[in-house]
Amino acid sequence: MLPQNYFKLDNPAWYALTEKHHQFAIGTNAIKKYQRYVAPWLAYHSSNSNILTEIDPFVATGESCYVFDVLPALPENYIHETTVHCLQMICEQPISNHQQTAAIKKIEDASAEELEALINLVQPGYYSPGTKLMGEYYGIWQDGKLVAAAGERICMAEFTEVSGVVTHPDYTGKKYAQQLVTHVTNKNFEAGLIPYLHVAESNERAIRLYEYLGFSIRRKIDVYKIKKLY
C-alpha cells in the first residue's frame, strides 16, 4: 500500500461513503451520510463553513448524527450534543501473540437482533439495525446466547475499521474481546486490508489491549454528536 493513502484515515466516513460503502450514501457531492438504518455517521469534503446546510434535506427531525474530527458551523436547527475524545489506532502486521480458547462464528442474519441488543447494551447509540451490512461480524456464544462480538464498520478500499468490540458484562475477563479482535484483524490482513479502530481516550483498559495486540496510536480524533431539532 502506498503511504500517501493513509490520509484517508483523517476523514474515514467520507472515503468509505465514496468508495466501499457508496451504496449506503445519501447527500451531495460535498457532504454525505449513511442511510439512517445503516449508521449515524455523516462526513464532508469541503472548505465551505456552512456545509451542514447541504445535508439538511437528508436528515430527519430528531435524528442524531456523528461527525469525525472537525465540526462545521451548525445551522440554527441543529444542536451539538456531545464530544468524545478518541484515539485512532492502526495495526500494520498480523497478530501472532494470541491463543484462541473459544469458538468464533460468523454472525448470520438469524442472530442480527441479538447482535444489535448486545452492542447497544455495552455501547449504546453507535449501532443501527443495518450496521451489520457494513461488514462482517463475528461472535462467541456461551450458555446458548451471544456474549461477545466484534466486526467491521467504516470500510474503505484499503482500510477496514474494527468495531463493535463488546463483551456482555456477565462474561468479561475471559479474553473474548482479544480473540475476536485478533480474528477480525487477521482476516483483513489476509484480504490485503489494513485494520484500524477508534477508542475513547479515557478507555485505558481497551487501549492497553489494542497495544498488546499490535495496534499503535496514529492520531487523536474527536467524534461530535449533533442533532436536528426541526
N, C-alpha and C positions, 0 to 999 in steps of 0.2 A: 504494500500500500504506500502511496506517495505521502510524505509527511504533510504536504500542504492540505490534504483532505481533512486534517484534524480541526481545521477552523469550523467545520460543520457542527462540532460539538458545542460551540458557543451559542448556537441557535438550533438546538436539536429538533424541536417540534416543526419548525419551518422546513427543514430539509427532509424530515420524514413525510410531511404533507405534500411535498413537491416531488418526492421520489417513491419510496416503497409503499407509502400509505396514501398515495394520491387519490385512490378510490374512496377514501373516507373524508376528503377535504371539501369544505364549502367556504365561500368567501370571494375574494377578488384576487387580482394579480399581485397585490401588495400585502394583503392580510388574509389569513386563512384560519380556520378552526376545524377540529374534528366534529363530525356529526355528533349531535348531543348524546345519542345512545351508545356511542363508541368510547368517547373520552372527553374530559372537561378542559382540554388544552387549546389555546389559541396562540398564534405566532404571526409576526410581521417581518417584512424585509423592506424597510423604507425609512428615510430620514424625516418623513412628514410627522411633525409632533402631534398632529390631530388624527393620526392613523386610525384610532379606535372608532371614529365616526363611520368608517367604511364597513366595519363588521356589524354595526348595529342591526341591519335587517336580518342578520343570520343568528342573532342571539334572542332567546325568548325572555319575556319579562319574568323576573325572579330567578333566572339562570345564573349560576356562578361559573367562572372560568379561571384557569390558571395561566400565568404568563411567566416565562423564564427571563431572568437577568435584568432587564430594564423595563420599567413600567412607563408607558407613554402618558401624556395628559389624559385625564378621564373626562369624558363628556358629563354634563350635569345629571344625566340619568343613570350614572354608574357610581358605585362606591368601592373603595379599597377596604376589603375585609381583614385580611391578614397577610403577613410576610413570613416565610420560612427561610431561614438562612441555611443553605445546603452546601455540601461538598460534592463536586463531580469527580468520580473516581473511574479509572480505566485499567484494564488488565491487558497486557501485551504478550502474554505467553500462557499456554495451557496450565491448568492447576494440577500439580502432581502430589502435593503433600496432603492426601486425604485418604480416608477409609470409609467405605460405604457399609453401613450396618443395617439400613432399612431399604425395603423395596421401593423404588421410584417408578411411578407410572405416569404416562401422559394423561392429562385431564381431558376427557372427551365431553361432548355436548351433554350427555346424560348427567354429568356432575357439575354443570355450569353454575347452577343456582347454589350449590354447596360451596363452590369456589368463591362466588360473589359474597356470600354470607361470611365466610372466613376472613377474607381480605377486609371487608368493611367492619368486621369486629375488631381487627387489630389496627388497620389504617383507614379509618372512615373518610370518605369523600373523594378518594383518588381513583376509584374503580366504578365503572358503569356497566350495565348489563352487556354491552357489546365490546367491552375492553378485551375480552378473550379473543376477539377476531384480529387483534393487532399482532399476535404472535402465538407461540405455543406455550402452554403452562403445564407444569409437572407437579405431582403431589405425592405425599406419603399418607397412607391410611393406617389407622390403628383403631381397634375396637369397633370396626365397621363404619368408621367415619373419617373424613378428610381432616387431618390435624396439622398439616404443614404444606406450603406451596411456594413456588417461585416460577416466574415466567418471563416473557418478552413483551416490551411495551413500545416505546418510541423507537422505531427501527428505520434506518437509512440504508443506502446502497452498500455502505461499508461497515456500519456500526449497528449494534443491537443493544438496547437498554435492558439490563437485567432488572426486573421489577416485581412487585407483588410478593416480596420475600416475607412470609409470615409463618408464625407457629402459634397454634392455639395455646392460650395461657396455661392450660392444664397439662401441656406436653412439652414445655420448654426444658432446656438442659440436656437434651438427647442428641444434640448436634444435627438436627434435621435441616436447619437453615444452611449450615455449612455444606451438607451433602447435596442439597438442591441447587445452591448457587454454583457449586462445582460442576454439577451435571449440565446446567444451562450454559455456563461459561464454556466448557469444553465442547459441547455440541456446536456452539457458534464458531469456535476455532476450527473445527473440522469442516465447517462450511466456508471458511475463509473470511470470517467476520470478526471484528474487534468488539468485545463486550465492554460496556460502560454502565455506570449506575449513578443514582443520586441518593444521598443520605443526609438527614438533618445533621447539621454541625454539632448539635447537642447530644446526638445519639452515639456516645463514645463506645459503647459496647459493640454496636454494629460496625463502626469504623475499624475497631481493632480486629474484628473477624475478617472484614474485607482485606485489610492489610495483611493479615496472616495468610490469606488465600492468594495473595499476589497482586491485589489491586493497589494502585497508588493514586494519590490526590493530584488531579490535573488542575483544578481551579475551584475557587468559591463561586457559587452561583445562587442567586436568590430566586425564590418562587413566590409570585404575588397572586393572591386570590382576589378577584373582583366580582362584583355582582351588578346585574342590570336591574334597576328599580322599576322602571316603566318604559 
